[in-house]
Amino acid sequence: MIIVNLDVMLARRKMRLGDLADQVGISIQNLSVLKTGKARAVRFSTLDALCKALDCQPGDLLAHDASQEEPEG
């Protein structure tokens, strides 16, 4: 299972979701879906924009946890 650590990075940068949405050009709703781990995919261009806005690496935002199973449906 892929874990999204967007909330962790937002807290570290003391940034609100709305501010990130404005910087990246993505709706708050779409960022919220990503933040909660409900997104099924993320574009590299989106990941690039998030990393630039948060001054981080993709590995700071995404992690793999083999011990957890993917949720059904």
C-alpha atoms as a printed R data frame, in Angstrom:
   type eleno elety resid chain resno       x      y       z
1  ATOM     1    CA   MET     A     1   0.000  0.000   0.000
2  ATOM     2    CA   ILE     A     2   1.227  3.492  -0.820
3  ATOM     3    CA   ILE     A     3   1.027  5.932   2.088
4  ATOM     4    CA   VAL     A     4   0.633  9.645   1.287
5  ATOM     5    CA   ASN     A     5   2.356 11.906   3.816
6  ATOM     6    CA   LEU     A     6   1.019 15.189   2.460
7  ATOM     7    CA   ASP     A     7  -0.446 16.165   5.841
8  ATOM     8    CA   VAL     A     8   2.950 15.587   7.491
9  ATOM     9    CA   MET     A     9   4.719 17.822   4.967
10 ATOM    10    CA   LEU     A    10   2.054 20.516   5.313
11 ATOM    11    CA   ALA     A    11   2.547 20.510   9.080
12 ATOM    12    CA   ARG     A    12   6.346 20.633   8.746
13 ATOM    13    CA   ARG     A    13   6.093 23.604   6.396
14 ATOM    14    CA   LYS     A    14   3.342 25.218   8.516
15 ATOM    15    CA   MET     A    15   1.243 25.511   5.378
16 ATOM    16    CA   ARG     A    16  -2.488 25.195   4.939
17 ATOM    17    CA   LEU     A    17  -4.071 23.007   2.285
18 ATOM    18    CA   GLY     A    18  -5.682 26.047   0.674
19 ATOM    19    CA   ASP     A    19  -2.333 27.823   0.370
20 ATOM    20    CA   LEU     A    20  -0.790 24.738  -1.226
21 ATOM    21    CA   ALA     A    21  -3.726 24.446  -3.626
22 ATOM    22    CA   ASP     A    22  -3.183 28.057  -4.722
23 ATOM    23    CA   GLN     A    23   0.561 27.547  -5.230
24 ATOM    24    CA   VAL     A    24   0.188 24.289  -7.146
25 ATOM    25    CA   GLY     A    25  -2.955 25.158  -9.103
26 ATOM    26    CA   ILE     A    26  -4.944 22.148  -7.907
27 ATOM    27    CA   SER     A    27  -8.346 22.302  -6.242
28 ATOM    28    CA   ILE     A    28  -8.564 21.826  -2.493
29 ATOM    29    CA   GLN     A    29 -10.921 18.903  -3.142
30 ATOM    30    CA   ASN     A    30  -8.357 17.079  -5.292
31 ATOM    31    CA   LEU     A    31  -5.575 17.736  -2.778
32 ATOM    32    CA   SER     A    32  -7.852 16.461  -0.020
33 ATOM    33    CA   VAL     A    33  -8.437 13.219  -1.947
34 ATOM    34    CA   LEU     A    34  -4.686 12.830  -2.295
35 ATOM    35    CA   LYS     A    35  -4.055 13.724   1.366
36 ATOM    36    CA   THR     A    36  -6.509 11.129   2.641
37 ATOM    37    CA   GLY     A    37  -4.948  8.411   0.488
38 ATOM    38    CA   LYS     A    38  -8.089  7.916  -1.604
39 ATOM    39    CA   ALA     A    39  -6.466  8.968  -4.876
40 ATOM    40    CA   ARG     A    40  -5.911  6.110  -7.313
41 ATOM    41    CA   ALA     A    41  -3.205  7.924  -9.285
42 ATOM    42    CA   VAL     A    42  -1.072 11.045  -9.268
43 ATOM    43    CA   ARG     A    43   0.535 12.660 -12.296
44 ATOM    44    CA   PHE     A    44   4.266 13.250 -12.258
45 ATOM    45    CA   SER     A    45   3.590 16.911 -13.077
46 ATOM    46    CA   THR     A    46   1.418 17.155  -9.954
47 ATOM    47    CA   LEU     A    47   4.037 15.416  -7.836
48 ATOM    48    CA   ASP     A    48   6.675 17.776  -9.254
49 ATOM    49    CA   ALA     A    49   4.566 20.835  -8.415
50 ATOM    50    CA   LEU     A    50   3.915 19.564  -4.885
51 ATOM    51    CA   CYS     A    51   7.626 18.931  -4.316
52 ATOM    52    CA   LYS     A    52   8.510 22.414  -5.554
53 ATOM    53    CA   ALA     A    53   5.877 24.098  -3.372
54 ATOM    54    CA   LEU     A    54   6.815 22.070  -0.284
55 ATOM    55    CA   ASP     A    55  10.570 22.057  -1.003
56 ATOM    56    CA   CYS     A    56  10.779 18.290  -0.631
57 ATOM    57    CA   GLN     A    57  11.484 15.057  -2.496
58 ATOM    58    CA   PRO     A    58   8.819 12.611  -3.778
59 ATOM    59    CA   GLY     A    59   9.916 10.153  -1.083
60 ATOM    60    CA   ASP     A    60   8.941 12.733   1.547
61 ATOM    61    CA   LEU     A    61   5.371 12.626   0.240
62 ATOM    62    CA   LEU     A    62   4.995  8.940  -0.647
63 ATOM    63    CA   ALA     A    63   5.958  5.776   1.196
64 ATOM    64    CA   HIS     A    64   5.343  2.066   0.614
65 ATOM    65    CA   ASP     A    65   4.065 -0.170   3.409
66 ATOM    66    CA   ALA     A    66   3.965 -3.808   2.338
67 ATOM    67    CA   SER     A    67   2.399 -4.873   5.629
68 ATOM    68    CA   GLN     A    68  -0.881 -3.095   4.812
69 ATOM    69    CA   GLU     A    69  -3.315 -4.373   2.215
70 ATOM    70    CA   GLU     A    70  -5.061 -2.200  -0.338
71 ATOM    71    CA   PRO     A    71  -8.626 -1.343   0.706
72 ATOM    72    CA   GLU     A    72 -11.346 -3.089  -1.273
73 ATOM    73    CA   GLY     A    73 -13.320 -1.118  -3.852
